[in-house]
Amino acid sequence: TIVLNNPRRRNALSLPMLQSLRRDLLHDVKSRELRVIVIAAEGPVFCSGHDLKELSSEDDVKHHSQVFELCAEVMTLIQKIPVPVIAKVNGLATAAGCQLVASCDIAVASEKSQFATPGVNIGLFCSTPAVALGRSLPRKVALEMLFTGEPLSAQEALMHGLVSKVVPEDKLEEETMKISQKICESSKSVLALGKATFYRQITQDLDTAYKMTTKVMVDNLTLRDGQEGIEAFIQKRKPVWSH
């Protein structure tokens, strides 16, 4: 579990916070024991997005570029690392904080959570959050959020596909752990192959996607755990994964 822990700054994605998040995401990423990552937060705000003090005219273009480039790197890293990443959201997620939720593989939210991209209200359109939002939500829903800055409730976010589940606040930890434990029952190598393939095929046309995934299915069968799973099913026993 990675916890955003700067509630006094509304867990803003400052440059140090982004550097820490990147470091923590990569920590032990090749360990066989690492099976799932949960991103949570302290305080009433899950993440308020970029630290606007870093984006003022006091800092130069080079610094501004560094902030946005690192943020993009972290968001894409979430989808590149070989284990599922779950956002556990209990509160407000705005701008790049909303982008963070949209970038995770799974998102579980409490009923009090809200999601918004209000950059337009301060003259800084949420163009980088729009990349993740536009790939998670229907276009017209994403654009309404981006054009108006108005928040989605947790239930609206669920209805439109920004989050996977909405639960009462006192059930958030239990539901997140339930999903995590279910993931841990599967083979790490099979999940890693499946996650990488999903994100590759989602941007391809139908014929290309089927051609690529057909080859991946064949490759999956060559994995030790691929054969173990099939043999265990035929023999009516639980598989013993090698990961």
C-alpha positions in Angstrom: 0.0 0.0 0.0 1.2 3.5 -0.9 -0.3 6.3 1.1 -0.4 9.9 -0.1 0.4 11.5 3.3 0.4 15.3 3.1 -3.2 16.2 4.1 -2.3 19.8 5.0 -1.5 20.3 1.3 -4.5 18.3 0.3 -2.1 15.5 -0.9 -1.1 17.7 -3.9 1.1 16.1 -6.5 4.0 18.4 -5.9 7.4 17.6 -7.5 8.6 15.8 -4.3 5.3 13.9 -4.0 5.5 12.8 -7.7 9.2 11.7 -7.2 8.2 9.8 -4.0 5.2 8.2 -5.8 7.4 7.0 -8.7 10.0 5.6 -6.3 7.4 3.8 -4.3 5.6 2.3 -7.4 9.0 0.9 -8.5 10.0 -0.4 -5.1 10.4 -4.2 -5.2 8.4 -4.2 -8.5 10.4 -7.3 -9.6 9.9 -9.2 -6.4 7.9 -12.4 -6.7 6.1 -11.5 -3.5 4.6 -8.3 -4.8 1.2 -9.1 -6.2 -0.9 -5.9 -6.1 -0.4 -2.2 -5.2 -3.1 -0.1 -3.5 -2.8 3.7 -3.6 -4.6 5.4 -0.7 -4.5 8.7 1.0 -4.7 10.4 4.5 -7.3 13.1 5.1 -10.5 14.2 3.5 -9.0 14.9 0.1 -7.6 11.9 -1.8 -5.6 14.2 -4.1 -6.1 17.8 -5.2 -3.9 17.6 -8.2 -0.8 19.7 -8.9 0.6 22.1 -6.3 -0.3 25.4 -7.9 2.5 27.2 -6.0 4.9 25.3 -8.3 3.1 26.5 -11.4 3.2 30.3 -10.7 5.3 32.7 -12.8 8.0 32.6 -10.0 9.1 29.3 -11.6 10.4 29.1 -15.1 9.2 27.1 -18.1 11.8 24.4 -17.4 10.4 23.8 -13.9 6.9 23.7 -15.2 7.9 21.2 -17.9 9.6 19.0 -15.3 6.4 18.8 -13.2 4.1 17.9 -16.1 6.6 15.4 -17.6 7.1 13.6 -14.3 3.4 13.5 -13.8 2.9 11.9 -17.2 5.7 9.4 -16.5 4.0 8.4 -13.2 0.6 8.0 -14.8 1.9 5.8 -17.6 4.1 3.9 -15.2 1.0 2.7 -13.3 -0.1 0.9 -16.4 3.3 -0.4 -17.3 4.2 -2.1 -14.0 3.4 -5.9 -14.0 1.0 -6.0 -11.1 -2.6 -4.5 -10.8 -2.8 -1.1 -9.2 -5.9 -0.2 -7.2 -7.0 3.3 -6.2 -8.7 3.3 -2.8 -10.5 6.7 -2.8 -12.1 8.2 0.3 -12.7 11.9 -0.5 -12.2 14.4 -3.2 -10.0 13.7 -6.2 -9.5 16.7 -8.5 -7.5 17.6 -11.6 -4.3 15.4 -11.6 -5.7 13.6 -8.6 -8.7 12.6 -10.7 -6.1 11.7 -13.4 -4.4 9.4 -10.9 -7.7 7.6 -10.2 -8.4 7.2 -13.9 -4.9 5.9 -14.5 -5.2 3.0 -12.0 -6.3 -0.4 -13.2 -9.2 -0.6 -10.6 -10.7 2.1 -8.4 -12.8 1.5 -5.3 -14.5 4.6 -3.8 -16.4 5.5 -0.7 -19.9 7.0 -1.1 -18.6 10.4 0.0 -16.0 10.6 -2.8 -16.2 13.2 -5.6 -14.2 13.6 -8.8 -13.6 16.8 -10.8 -11.3 18.5 -13.3 -11.8 22.2 -12.3 -8.7 23.6 -13.9 -10.8 25.6 -16.4 -12.1 27.7 -13.4 -8.5 29.0 -12.7 -7.4 29.4 -16.3 -5.4 26.2 -16.5 -7.4 23.6 -18.6 -6.9 20.0 -17.4 -5.3 18.9 -20.7 -3.1 16.1 -19.2 -5.9 14.8 -16.9 -8.0 14.7 -20.0 -5.8 12.0 -21.5 -6.7 9.6 -18.7 -10.3 10.8 -18.4 -10.9 10.5 -22.1 -9.8 6.9 -22.0 -12.0 6.0 -18.9 -15.2 7.9 -19.6 -17.6 8.5 -22.5 -16.3 11.5 -24.4 -19.3 13.8 -23.7 -19.1 13.0 -19.9 -15.4 13.7 -19.9 -15.8 17.0 -21.8 -18.6 18.2 -19.5 -16.3 17.7 -16.6 -13.4 19.4 -18.4 -15.5 22.3 -19.7 -17.5 23.1 -16.5 -15.2 21.9 -13.7 -18.3 20.5 -11.9 -17.7 17.3 -9.9 -19.1 13.8 -10.4 -20.5 12.1 -7.3 -19.2 8.6 -6.5 -22.4 7.0 -8.0 -22.0 9.1 -11.2 -18.4 8.1 -11.4 -19.4 4.5 -11.1 -22.2 4.8 -13.6 -19.8 6.3 -16.2 -16.9 3.9 -15.5 -14.4 6.1 -13.7 -14.5 3.8 -10.7 -15.1 0.1 -10.3 -17.1 0.0 -7.1 -18.7 2.4 -4.6 -19.1 1.3 -1.0 -20.0 2.9 2.4 -16.9 4.5 3.9 -16.7 1.9 6.7 -16.5 -0.9 4.0 -13.9 0.7 1.9 -10.9 -1.1 3.4 -12.7 -4.4 3.4 -13.8 -4.2 -0.2 -10.3 -3.1 -1.4 -8.7 -6.0 0.5 -11.3 -8.4 -0.9 -10.3 -7.5 -4.5 -6.6 -7.5 -3.6 -6.9 -11.0 -2.1 -8.7 -12.3 -5.1 -6.0 -11.0 -7.4 -3.4 -12.7 -5.1 -5.0 -16.1 -5.9 -3.9 -15.9 -9.5 -0.6 -16.4 -11.1 1.6 -13.3 -11.1 3.1 -14.1 -14.5 -0.3 -14.7 -16.1 -1.6 -11.4 -14.7 1.5 -9.5 -15.8 1.1 -10.8 -19.4 -2.7 -10.1 -19.3 -2.3 -6.5 -18.0 0.4 -5.6 -20.6 -1.7 -7.1 -23.4 -4.8 -5.3 -22.4 -3.2 -1.9 -22.6 -1.5 -2.7 -25.9 -4.7 -3.9 -27.6 -7.0 -1.1 -26.3 -5.5 1.4 -28.7 -5.4 -0.9 -31.7 -8.0 -1.5 -34.4 -10.1 -4.7 -34.1 -8.1 -6.8 -36.6 -4.7 -5.8 -35.2 -5.9 -6.4 -31.7 -7.2 -9.9 -32.4 -4.0 -10.8 -34.3 -1.8 -9.6 -31.4 -3.9 -11.2 -28.7 -4.2 -14.5 -30.6 -0.4 -14.7 -30.4 -0.4 -13.8 -26.7 -2.9 -16.6 -26.0 -0.5 -19.0 -27.6 2.4 -17.5 -25.6 0.4 -17.8 -22.4 0.1 -21.5 -23.0 4.0 -21.7 -23.0 4.1 -20.3 -19.5 4.7 -22.8 -16.7 1.6 -21.4 -14.9 -0.4 -21.5 -18.1 0.1 -25.3 -18.3 -0.3 -25.7 -14.5 -3.7 -24.0 -14.5 -5.0 -26.2 -17.4 -3.7 -29.4 -15.8 -5.1 -28.5 -12.4 -8.5 -27.8 -14.0 -8.5 -31.1 -15.9 -7.4 -33.0 -12.7 -10.0 -31.1 -10.6 -7.5 -29.7 -8.1 -6.2 -26.3 -7.1 -3.3 -25.0 -9.2 0.1 -24.5 -7.6 1.4 -21.3 -9.1 5.2 -20.7 -9.6 4.6 -17.0 -10.4 
